Amino acid sequence: MIRKLTQNDRQLYITMAKEFYHSDAVLHPIPDAHFERTADEALRSDTYAEIYLFEYEGETAGYGLTAKTFSQEAGGYVWWIEEVYIREQFRSRGLGREFFQYLERSKGQEAARLRLEVEAGNTRAVSLYERLGYEVLDYVQMVKDKK
């Protein structure tokens, strides 16, 4: 089952986000304050960020984080699939596929594009995304973080 984050889930989400950022799926850790700000933003409004919890047989198995933007290139709204994390003991049970199907059903009418990034060495995730129809977008991503 997939459901949106509630205030009662806040700490559980933060715990799982910390697990995700200490895994091989990310390139570097982030400050703990970022988890809190993300949870607070998603709980405040769904304008910029939405957090979904994945449940399997009554247990919280992971989460997905999305963010919305507008793209001239895509011709409309783009939902960034910022993070997908499934706890180790719940992997290979179809939860990732279920989340992507959920997004396509719930955002499909409004979204011109679903977009994600994946760490190149995360071959299991890359394989799943390709099976779901995602293609490599040949851009070099660049950022300038506020210092």
MDTraj code that builds the backbone (N, CA, C; nanometers):
import mdtraj as md
import numpy as np

residues = "MET ILE ARG LYS LEU THR GLN ASN ASP ARG GLN LEU TYR ILE THR MET ALA LYS GLU PHE TYR HIS SER ASP ALA VAL LEU HIS PRO ILE PRO ASP ALA HIS PHE GLU ARG THR ALA ASP GLU ALA LEU ARG SER ASP THR TYR ALA GLU ILE TYR LEU PHE GLU TYR GLU GLY GLU THR ALA GLY TYR GLY LEU THR ALA LYS THR PHE SER GLN GLU ALA GLY GLY TYR VAL TRP TRP ILE GLU GLU VAL TYR ILE ARG GLU GLN PHE ARG SER ARG GLY LEU GLY ARG GLU PHE PHE GLN TYR LEU GLU ARG SER LYS GLY GLN GLU ALA ALA ARG LEU ARG LEU GLU VAL GLU ALA GLY ASN THR ARG ALA VAL SER LEU TYR GLU ARG LEU GLY TYR GLU VAL LEU ASP TYR VAL GLN MET VAL LYS ASP LYS LYS".split()
xyz = np.array([
    [0.0839, -0.1178, 0.0000],
    [0.0000, 0.0000, 0.0000],
    [0.0885, 0.1243, 0.0000],
    [0.0429, 0.2266, -0.0681],
    [0.1139, 0.3540, -0.0737],
    [0.0225, 0.4599, -0.0159],
    [0.0778, 0.5408, 0.0732],
    [-0.0020, 0.6479, 0.1327],
    [0.0864, 0.7693, 0.1590],
    [0.0228, 0.8850, 0.1700],
    [0.0967, 1.0080, 0.1959],
    [0.1394, 1.0164, 0.3420],
    [0.2498, 1.0832, 0.3620],
    [0.3041, 1.1074, 0.4952],
    [0.2055, 1.1870, 0.5800],
    [0.1945, 1.1496, 0.7068],
    [0.1170, 1.2271, 0.8041],
    [0.2118, 1.2744, 0.9139],
    [0.1636, 1.3654, 0.9963],
    [0.2453, 1.4166, 1.1069],
    [0.2938, 1.3021, 1.1963],
    [0.2112, 1.2007, 1.2157],
    [0.2496, 1.0869, 1.3000],
    [0.3646, 1.0067, 1.2404],
    [0.3874, 1.0197, 1.1097],
    [0.4927, 0.9449, 1.0407],
    [0.6250, 1.0208, 1.0327],
    [0.6263, 1.1446, 1.0773],
    [0.7409, 1.2331, 1.0544],
    [0.8729, 1.1690, 1.0972],
    [0.8809, 1.1217, 1.2203],
    [1.0075, 1.0672, 1.2700],
    [1.0466, 0.9392, 1.1967],
    [0.9499, 0.8570, 1.1638],
    [0.9785, 0.7348, 1.0883],
    [1.0374, 0.7691, 0.9517],
    [0.9787, 0.8686, 0.8842],
    [1.0344, 0.9130, 0.7558],
    [1.1790, 0.9601, 0.7730],
    [1.2046, 1.0419, 0.8744],
    [1.3398, 1.0941, 0.8960],
    [1.4369, 0.9795, 0.9204],
    [1.3971, 0.8808, 0.9972],
    [1.4825, 0.7635, 1.0214],
    [1.5153, 0.6925, 0.8907],
    [1.4149, 0.6710, 0.8060],
    [1.4391, 0.6027, 0.6783],
    [1.5230, 0.6883, 0.5838],
    [1.5010, 0.8196, 0.5839],
    [1.5803, 0.9076, 0.4975],
    [1.7273, 0.9026, 0.5381],
    [1.7539, 0.8962, 0.6666],
    [1.8924, 0.8828, 0.7133],
    [1.9510, 0.7492, 0.6679],
    [1.8721, 0.6429, 0.6733],
    [1.9186, 0.5125, 0.6236],
    [1.9554, 0.5240, 0.4758],
    [1.8679, 0.5874, 0.3974],
    [1.8918, 0.6042, 0.2538],
    [2.0219, 0.6798, 0.2289],
    [2.0447, 0.7876, 0.3022],
    [2.1634, 0.8705, 0.2801],
    [2.2912, 0.8104, 0.3389],
    [2.2795, 0.6963, 0.4006],
    [2.3976, 0.6211, 0.4438],
    [2.4113, 0.4924, 0.3621],
    [2.3490, 0.4902, 0.2451],
    [2.3554, 0.3727, 0.1579],
    [2.4385, 0.4039, 0.0341],
    [2.4631, 0.3010, -0.0458],
    [2.5378, 0.3171, -0.1702],
    [2.4559, 0.3843, -0.2798],
    [2.3288, 0.4099, -0.2556],
    [2.2421, 0.4692, -0.3577],
    [2.2643, 0.6191, -0.3742],
    [2.3377, 0.6807, -0.2828],
    [2.3632, 0.8245, -0.2906],
    [2.5134, 0.8500, -0.2950],
    [2.5498, 0.9660, -0.3468],
    [2.6911, 0.9990, -0.3630],
    [2.7536, 1.0580, -0.2374],
    [2.6725, 1.1216, -0.1528],
    [2.7270, 1.1852, -0.0329],
    [2.6161, 1.2057, 0.0698],
    [2.6529, 1.2153, 0.1972],
    [2.5525, 1.2407, 0.3004],
    [2.5064, 1.3869, 0.2959],
    [2.3961, 1.4148, 0.3637],
    [2.3469, 1.5519, 0.3762],
    [2.3228, 1.5818, 0.5241],
    [2.3160, 1.7095, 0.5605],
    [2.2909, 1.7439, 0.7013],
    [2.1537, 1.6948, 0.7478],
    [2.1460, 1.6528, 0.8730],
    [2.0198, 1.6057, 0.9302],
    [1.9087, 1.7096, 0.9193],
    [1.9443, 1.8364, 0.9252],
    [1.8434, 1.9428, 0.9168],
    [1.7665, 1.9370, 0.7853],
    [1.8275, 1.8852, 0.6795],
    [1.7592, 1.8757, 0.5503],
    [1.6419, 1.7779, 0.5568],
    [1.6568, 1.6702, 0.6328],
    [1.5472, 1.5737, 0.6462],
    [1.4272, 1.6396, 0.7149],
    [1.4573, 1.7158, 0.8184],
    [1.3514, 1.7829, 0.8940],
    [1.2806, 1.8860, 0.8069],
    [1.3571, 1.9649, 0.7327],
    [1.2969, 2.0674, 0.6464],
    [1.2097, 2.0041, 0.5385],
    [1.2565, 1.8927, 0.4826],
    [1.1791, 1.8243, 0.3784],
    [1.0481, 1.7709, 0.4351],
    [1.0552, 1.7064, 0.5497],
    [0.9330, 1.6545, 0.6130],
    [0.8364, 1.7682, 0.6430],
    [0.8882, 1.8771, 0.6979],
    [0.8022, 1.9901, 0.7324],
    [0.7368, 2.0501, 0.6083],
    [0.8123, 2.0627, 0.5001],
    [0.7566, 2.1184, 0.3760],
    [0.6474, 2.0279, 0.3199],
    [0.6720, 1.8985, 0.3172],
    [0.5723, 1.8047, 0.2637],
    [0.4461, 1.8024, 0.3499],
    [0.4618, 1.8192, 0.4794],
    [0.3456, 1.8213, 0.5684],
    [0.2701, 1.9542, 0.5597],
    [0.3411, 2.0612, 0.5282],
    [0.2805, 2.1942, 0.5182],
    [0.1933, 2.2069, 0.3940],
    [0.2443, 2.1554, 0.2798],
    [0.1761, 2.1734, 0.1516],
    [0.2311, 2.0719, 0.0526],
    [0.1521, 2.0375, -0.0485],
    [0.2043, 1.9482, -0.1525],
    [0.2478, 2.0257, -0.2771],
    [0.2636, 2.1574, -0.2648],
    [0.3030, 2.2400, -0.3787],
    [0.4408, 2.2019, -0.4308],
    [0.5363, 2.1829, -0.3408],
    [0.6741, 2.1571, -0.3829],
    [0.7214, 2.0151, -0.3575],
    [0.6746, 1.9532, -0.2523],
    [0.7252, 1.8200, -0.2166],
    [0.6122, 1.7334, -0.1627],
    [0.6187, 1.6057, -0.1979],
    [0.5256, 1.5071, -0.1444],
    [0.6064, 1.3850, -0.1013],
    [0.5709, 1.3311, 0.0131],
    [0.6364, 1.2108, 0.0638],
    [0.5299, 1.1026, 0.0763],
    [0.5632, 0.9863, 0.0238],
    [0.4735, 0.8708, 0.0279],
    [0.5419, 0.7597, 0.1060],
    [0.4661, 0.6912, 0.1883],
    [0.5188, 0.5753, 0.2601],
    [0.4685, 0.4491, 0.1931],
    [0.5556, 0.3494, 0.1878],
    [0.5217, 0.2192, 0.1307],
    [0.5002, 0.1229, 0.2464],
    [0.3906, 0.0521, 0.2430],
    [0.3634, -0.0459, 0.3475],
    [0.3513, -0.1841, 0.2860],
    [0.4038, -0.2814, 0.3584],
    [0.3993, -0.4202, 0.3138],
    [0.3613, -0.5060, 0.4334],
    [0.2482, -0.5732, 0.4231],
    [0.1977, -0.6595, 0.5301],
    [0.1979, -0.5884, 0.6651],
    [0.1499, -0.4640, 0.6645],
    [0.1344, -0.3877, 0.7873],
    [0.2586, -0.3178, 0.8387],
    [0.3713, -0.3337, 0.7712],
    [0.4948, -0.2687, 0.8144],
    [0.5349, -0.1611, 0.7147],
    [0.5962, -0.0541, 0.7653],
    [0.6464, 0.0503, 0.6767],
    [0.7740, -0.0006, 0.6125],
    [0.7716, -0.0075, 0.4806],
    [0.8799, -0.0708, 0.4052],
    [0.9724, 0.0288, 0.3371],
    [0.9304, 0.1537, 0.3247],
    [1.0135, 0.2518, 0.2569],
    [0.9348, 0.3778, 0.2282],
    [0.9934, 0.4615, 0.1433],
    [0.9276, 0.5874, 0.1091],
    [0.9675, 0.6330, -0.0303],
    [0.8883, 0.7246, -0.0830],
    [0.9191, 0.7940, -0.2071],
    [0.9007, 0.9426, -0.1850],
    [0.9897, 1.0217, -0.2417],
    [0.9847, 1.1673, -0.2313],
    [0.9762, 1.2252, -0.3713],
    [0.8769, 1.3092, -0.3959],
    [0.8626, 1.3737, -0.5264],
    [0.8606, 1.5250, -0.5099],
    [0.8975, 1.5935, -0.6173],
    [0.8936, 1.7395, -0.6215],
    [0.8398, 1.7813, -0.7571],
    [0.7646, 1.8903, -0.7591],
    [0.7009, 1.9352, -0.8832],
    [0.7693, 2.0608, -0.9355],
    [0.7845, 2.0649, -1.0678],
    [0.8379, 2.1829, -1.1348],
    [0.7673, 2.1972, -1.2691],
    [0.8018, 2.3007, -1.3428],
    [0.7471, 2.3213, -1.4764],
    [0.8628, 2.3228, -1.5741],
    [0.8439, 2.2605, -1.6890],
    [0.9505, 2.2517, -1.7884],
    [0.8998, 2.2924, -1.9256],
    [0.9647, 2.3912, -1.9826],
    [0.9319, 2.4276, -2.1200],
    [0.9685, 2.3136, -2.2141],
    [1.0847, 2.2518, -2.1899],
    [1.1293, 2.1407, -2.2744],
    [1.0258, 2.0281, -2.2781],
    [0.9712, 1.9947, -2.1609],
    [0.8725, 1.8866, -2.1526],
    [0.7326, 1.9343, -2.1909],
    [0.7111, 2.0638, -2.1875],
    [0.5812, 2.1179, -2.2250],
    [0.4778, 2.1140, -2.1147],
    [0.5236, 2.1193, -1.9903],
    [0.4285, 2.1186, -1.8798],
    [0.4933, 2.0827, -1.7475],
    [0.4091, 2.0360, -1.6557],
    [0.4579, 1.9988, -1.5231],
    [0.5457, 1.8743, -1.5301],
    [0.6480, 1.8764, -1.4476],
    [0.7380, 1.7621, -1.4342],
    [0.7402, 1.7228, -1.2873],
    [0.7179, 1.5965, -1.2616],
    [0.7344, 1.5439, -1.1260],
    [0.8704, 1.4770, -1.1195],
    [0.9563, 1.5347, -1.0365],
    [1.0857, 1.4738, -1.0083],
    [1.0640, 1.3661, -0.9030],
    [1.1094, 1.2491, -0.9335],
    [1.1096, 1.1420, -0.8342],
    [1.2450, 1.1550, -0.7659],
    [1.2451, 1.2296, -0.6573],
    [1.3690, 1.2675, -0.5898],
    [1.4362, 1.1482, -0.5219],
    [1.3566, 1.0688, -0.4543],
    [1.4127, 0.9560, -0.3802],
    [1.3123, 0.8419, -0.3769],
    [1.3647, 0.7227, -0.3900],
    [1.2875, 0.6006, -0.3672],
    [1.3751, 0.5131, -0.2788],
    [1.3261, 0.4822, -0.1608],
    [1.4024, 0.3996, -0.0679],
    [1.3141, 0.2866, -0.0182],
    [1.3650, 0.1671, -0.0322],
    [1.2959, 0.0491, 0.0198],
    [1.3932, -0.0231, 0.1120],
    [1.3511, -0.0440, 0.2342],
    [1.4371, -0.1122, 0.3314],
    [1.4747, -0.2509, 0.2799],
    [1.5945, -0.2914, 0.3148],
    [1.6552, -0.4139, 0.2613],
    [1.5619, -0.5344, 0.2667],
    [1.4982, -0.5576, 0.3804],
    [1.4160, -0.6781, 0.3969],
    [1.2886, -0.6766, 0.3128],
    [1.2570, -0.5616, 0.2499],
    [1.1357, -0.5506, 0.1685],
    [1.1648, -0.5395, 0.0188],
    [1.2901, -0.5477, -0.0187],
    [1.3254, -0.5342, -0.1600],
    [1.2845, -0.6581, -0.2388],
    [1.2684, -0.6399, -0.3688],
    [1.2288, -0.7467, -0.4623],
    [1.0880, -0.7989, -0.4332],
    [1.0019, -0.7125, -0.3839],
    [0.8623, -0.7504, -0.3579],
    [0.7645, -0.6656, -0.4395],
    [0.8179, -0.5928, -0.5377],
    [0.7323, -0.5151, -0.6268],
    [0.6934, -0.3776, -0.5766],
    [0.7520, -0.3326, -0.4653],
    [0.7127, -0.2034, -0.4087],
    [0.7568, -0.0862, -0.4959],
    [0.8760, -0.0942, -0.5530],
    [0.9223, 0.0123, -0.6421],
    [0.8324, 0.0254, -0.7633],
    [0.8046, -0.0860, -0.8259],
    [0.7149, -0.0866, -0.9426],
    [0.5768, -0.0326, -0.9034],
    [0.5264, -0.0734, -0.7883],
    [0.3955, -0.0263, -0.7420],
    [0.3950, 0.1257, -0.7252],
    [0.5035, 0.1810, -0.6704],
    [0.5115, 0.3257, -0.6514],
    [0.5104, 0.3996, -0.7854],
    [0.5871, 0.3510, -0.8809],
    [0.5904, 0.4167, -1.0115],
    [0.4550, 0.4078, -1.0814],
    [0.3881, 0.2964, -1.0691],
    [0.2542, 0.2836, -1.1272],
    [0.1560, 0.3776, -1.0579],
    [0.1697, 0.3902, -0.9275],
    [0.0861, 0.4835, -0.8513],
    [0.1064, 0.6262, -0.9020],
    [0.2320, 0.6654, -0.9211],
    [0.2598, 0.8006, -0.9698],
    [0.2021, 0.8224, -1.1088],
    [0.2166, 0.7247, -1.1951],
    [0.1633, 0.7391, -1.3305],
    [0.0114, 0.7540, -1.3288],
    [-0.0552, 0.6813, -1.2409],
    [-0.2014, 0.6937, -1.2300],
    [-0.2407, 0.8283, -1.1683],
    [-0.1729, 0.8672, -1.0615],
    [-0.2159, 0.9862, -0.9872],
    [-0.1671, 1.1165, -1.0488],
    [-0.0535, 1.1152, -1.1167],
    [0.0023, 1.2378, -1.1749],
    [-0.0070, 1.2396, -1.3267],
    [-0.0422, 1.1284, -1.3860],
    [-0.0370, 1.1117, -1.5307],
    [-0.1146, 1.2130, -1.6111],
    [-0.2316, 1.2538, -1.5641],
    [-0.3116, 1.3517, -1.6378],
    [-0.2478, 1.4896, -1.6343],
    [-0.1786, 1.5193, -1.5272],
    [-0.1234, 1.6524, -1.5062],
    [0.0227, 1.6636, -1.5493],
    [0.0961, 1.5542, -1.5462],
    [0.2405, 1.5580, -1.5706],
    [0.2740, 1.5383, -1.7175],
    [0.3591, 1.6259, -1.7685],
    [0.4133, 1.6063, -1.9025],
    [0.5302, 1.5084, -1.8970],
    [0.5933, 1.4993, -1.7796],
    [0.7102, 1.4121, -1.7664],
    [0.7271, 1.3708, -1.6209],
    [0.7687, 1.2472, -1.6025],
    [0.8214, 1.2010, -1.4742],
    [0.9720, 1.1911, -1.4938],
    [1.0465, 1.2414, -1.3986],
    [1.1921, 1.2473, -1.4154],
    [1.2591, 1.2007, -1.2871],
    [1.3729, 1.1370, -1.3039],
    [1.4486, 1.0914, -1.1881],
    [1.5964, 1.0921, -1.2213],
    [1.6756, 1.0779, -1.1172],
    [1.8178, 1.0547, -1.1353],
    [1.8538, 0.9346, -1.0500],
    [1.9579, 0.8674, -1.0914],
    [1.9990, 0.7464, -1.0205],
    [2.1509, 0.7404, -1.0217],
    [2.2085, 0.6982, -0.9124],
    [2.3530, 0.6807, -0.9042],
    [2.3903, 0.5694, -1.0012],
    [2.4880, 0.5943, -1.0867],
    [2.5187, 0.5036, -1.1982],
    [2.5464, 0.3602, -1.1534],
    [2.6038, 0.3421, -1.0370],
    [2.6359, 0.2085, -0.9896],
    [2.5179, 0.1327, -0.9314],
    [2.4035, 0.1964, -0.9204],
    [2.2843, 0.1327, -0.8635],
    [2.2132, 0.0558, -0.9751],
    [2.2738, -0.0540, -1.0159],
    [2.2286, -0.1264, -1.1351],
    [2.0893, -0.1867, -1.1199],
    [2.0526, -0.2279, -0.9996],
    [1.9174, -0.2827, -0.9796],
    [1.8122, -0.1761, -1.0063],
    [1.8370, -0.0559, -0.9556],
    [1.7414, 0.0530, -0.9779],
    [1.7378, 0.0917, -1.1252],
    [1.8541, 0.1036, -1.1878],
    [1.8596, 0.1391, -1.3301],
    [1.7805, 0.0377, -1.4118],
    [1.7985, -0.0890, -1.3822],
    [1.7280, -0.1945, -1.4546],
    [1.5765, -0.1810, -1.4383],
    [1.5315, -0.1551, -1.3166],
    [1.3880, -0.1363, -1.2925],
    [1.3361, -0.0180, -1.3729],
    [1.4057, 0.0938, -1.3665],
    [1.3587, 0.2147, -1.4351],
    [1.3520, 0.1927, -1.5859],
    [1.4488, 0.1228, -1.6401],
    [1.4460, 0.0937, -1.7840],
    [1.3273, 0.0035, -1.8188],
    [1.3009, -0.0967, -1.7364],
    [1.1855, -0.1845, -1.7608],
    [1.0540, -0.1074, -1.7542],
    [1.0524, -0.0007, -1.6758],
    [0.9324, 0.0814, -1.6628],
    [0.9215, 0.1872, -1.7728],
    [1.0197, 0.1908, -1.8629],
    [1.0120, 0.2816, -1.9768],
    [1.0919, 0.4098, -1.9649],
    [1.1697, 0.4254, -1.8593],
    [1.2518, 0.5455, -1.8440],
    [1.3744, 0.5354, -1.9339],
    [1.4156, 0.6505, -1.9865],
    [1.5301, 0.6580, -2.0768],
    [1.6326, 0.7548, -2.0204],
    [1.7576, 0.7338, -2.0585],
    [1.8643, 0.8245, -2.0176],
    [1.8449, 0.9576, -2.0894],
    [1.8558, 1.0656, -2.0155],
    [1.8489, 1.2005, -2.0696],
    [1.9916, 1.2544, -2.0691],
    [2.0465, 1.2763, -2.1861],
    [2.1897, 1.3069, -2.1980],
    [2.2234, 1.4522, -2.1662],
    [2.2123, 1.4860, -2.0403],
    [2.2566, 1.6161, -1.9913],
    [2.3585, 1.5932, -1.8815],
    [2.4471, 1.6882, -1.8644],
    [2.5350, 1.6906, -1.7485],
    [2.4648, 1.7781, -1.6458],
    [2.4378, 1.7239, -1.5304],
    [2.3720, 1.8026, -1.4268],
    [2.4757, 1.8853, -1.3524],
    [2.4412, 2.0080, -1.3253],
    [2.5289, 2.0981, -1.2514],
    [2.4454, 2.1655, -1.1433],
    [2.5074, 2.1953, -1.0315],
    [2.4385, 2.2638, -0.9228],
    [2.5289, 2.3720, -0.8655],
    [2.4684, 2.4681, -0.8033],
    [2.5408, 2.5681, -0.7251],
    [2.4644, 2.5819, -0.5945],
    [2.5169, 2.5215, -0.4901],
    [2.4502, 2.5236, -0.3607],
    [2.4774, 2.6546, -0.2885],
    [2.3790, 2.6985, -0.2138],
    [2.3949, 2.8157, -0.1291],
    [2.4930, 2.7794, -0.0187],
    [2.5910, 2.8603, 0.0011],
    [2.6943, 2.8314, 0.1025],
    [2.6614, 2.8945, 0.2350],
])
top = md.Topology()
chain = top.add_chain()
for i, resn in enumerate(residues, 1):
    res = top.add_residue(resn, chain, resSeq=i)
    for name in ("N", "CA", "C"):
        top.add_atom(name, md.element.get_by_symbol(name[0]), res)
traj = md.Trajectory(xyz[None], top)
